[in-house]
Amino acid sequence: MLLLDHVGAKSGVKRTTPLVYVRDGENVVIIASKGGHPRHPAWFHNLNANPDASIQIGATRHPVRARVADPAERARLWPNAVEIYPGYEGYQERTAREIPLVILEPRR
C-alpha cells in the first residue's frame, strides 16, 4: 500500500488516499478500479486536473507526476496489477469502462 497525496479538482483541498500499487522500474502504477464501479474514482479525476502529487511508501515520501498509461503500457502492466491483486480481473469484468492504470513518475 501507498499513500497518495493529491489535490481536489474542484475543491483544491489536499486529500490522502491509500492505494495498492505496482512497481515499474522507477515508476509506480496505481489502478483506478473503484471496485468495478461504472465511474472512475475521485482521486483519478483529481490527478487529471492536478497531476503533480506525492506518494508515501513506508516512511519515504516521493514527489510524482501522474499520467494515464497509454494502450501499450496498459497491456504490459495490467497482468502485473492482476498478479498483485487478482480481484482487479473481476472488477474489469463488472464494468463497461476500461479501468485506467495511472503511472506515477518521479519528479525531480
C-alpha positions as CSV (number, residue, x, y, z in Angstrom):
1,M,0.0,0.0,0.0
2,L,1.0,3.6,-0.6
3,L,-0.5,6.9,0.5
4,L,-1.3,9.2,-2.4
5,D,-1.5,12.9,-1.6
6,H,-3.4,14.8,-4.2
7,V,-5.4,18.0,-4.6
8,G,-9.2,18.1,-5.3
9,A,-10.0,19.0,-8.9
10,K,-12.9,21.3,-7.8
11,S,-12.3,22.0,-4.2
12,G,-8.5,22.5,-4.2
13,V,-8.4,20.6,-0.9
14,K,-5.5,18.3,-0.2
15,R,-6.5,14.7,0.1
16,T,-4.8,11.4,1.0
17,T,-5.9,8.1,-0.4
18,P,-4.4,4.6,0.4
19,L,-3.9,2.5,-2.7
20,V,-2.4,-0.7,-3.9
21,Y,0.4,-0.2,-6.3
22,V,2.7,-2.0,-8.8
23,R,6.3,-1.1,-9.4
24,D,7.5,-0.5,-12.9
25,G,11.2,0.4,-12.7
26,E,11.5,3.8,-11.1
27,N,7.7,4.4,-11.7
28,V,4.8,3.4,-9.5
29,V,1.5,2.3,-11.1
30,I,-1.9,2.7,-9.4
31,I,-5.1,1.2,-10.6
32,A,-8.3,3.3,-10.9
33,S,-10.7,0.4,-10.4
34,K,-13.2,1.7,-7.8
35,G,-14.2,-1.9,-7.3
36,G,-15.6,-2.1,-10.8
37,H,-17.9,0.9,-10.4
38,P,-19.2,2.4,-13.6
39,R,-17.4,5.7,-12.8
40,H,-13.7,6.5,-12.1
41,P,-12.6,7.1,-8.5
42,A,-12.4,10.8,-7.4
43,W,-8.7,10.6,-7.0
44,F,-8.4,9.8,-10.7
45,H,-10.3,13.0,-11.6
46,N,-8.1,14.9,-9.2
47,L,-4.9,13.6,-10.8
48,N,-6.2,14.5,-14.2
49,A,-6.8,18.1,-13.1
50,N,-3.7,18.3,-10.9
51,P,-1.1,15.7,-12.0
52,D,1.7,16.8,-9.5
53,A,1.2,14.8,-6.4
54,S,3.2,12.9,-3.8
55,I,3.3,9.4,-2.5
56,Q,4.5,7.8,0.7
57,I,5.7,4.2,0.6
58,G,6.8,3.1,4.1
59,A,8.4,6.1,5.7
60,T,9.6,7.6,2.5
61,R,7.8,10.4,0.6
62,H,8.3,11.0,-3.2
63,P,7.1,13.8,-5.4
64,V,5.5,12.4,-8.5
65,R,3.7,13.4,-11.7
66,A,0.7,11.4,-12.8
67,R,-0.3,10.3,-16.3
68,V,-2.6,7.7,-17.7
69,A,-0.9,4.6,-19.2
70,D,-1.2,4.5,-23.0
71,P,-2.8,1.3,-24.5
72,A,0.6,-0.5,-25.0
73,E,1.7,0.4,-21.4
74,R,-1.7,-0.8,-20.1
75,A,-1.5,-4.1,-21.9
76,R,2.0,-4.6,-20.5
77,L,1.2,-3.5,-16.9
78,W,-2.3,-5.0,-16.5
79,P,-1.1,-8.6,-15.8
80,N,1.2,-7.2,-13.1
81,A,-1.7,-5.5,-11.4
82,V,-3.8,-8.7,-11.6
83,E,-0.8,-10.6,-10.1
84,I,-0.7,-8.2,-7.2
85,Y,-4.5,-8.3,-6.6
86,P,-6.5,-10.9,-8.7
87,G,-9.7,-9.1,-7.8
88,Y,-8.9,-6.5,-10.5
89,E,-9.9,-9.0,-13.2
90,G,-13.4,-9.3,-11.7
91,Y,-13.7,-5.6,-11.4
92,Q,-12.9,-5.2,-15.1
93,E,-15.5,-7.8,-16.0
94,R,-18.1,-6.0,-13.9
95,T,-17.7,-2.6,-15.6
96,A,-18.1,-1.4,-19.2
97,R,-15.3,1.1,-18.7
98,E,-11.7,0.2,-19.2
99,I,-10.0,0.5,-15.8
100,P,-7.2,3.0,-16.2
101,L,-3.7,2.5,-14.9
102,V,-2.0,5.6,-13.7
103,I,1.7,5.9,-13.9
104,L,3.4,8.0,-11.2
105,E,6.7,9.2,-12.5
106,P,9.3,10.7,-10.1
107,R,9.5,14.5,-10.1
108,R,13.0,15.8,-9.7
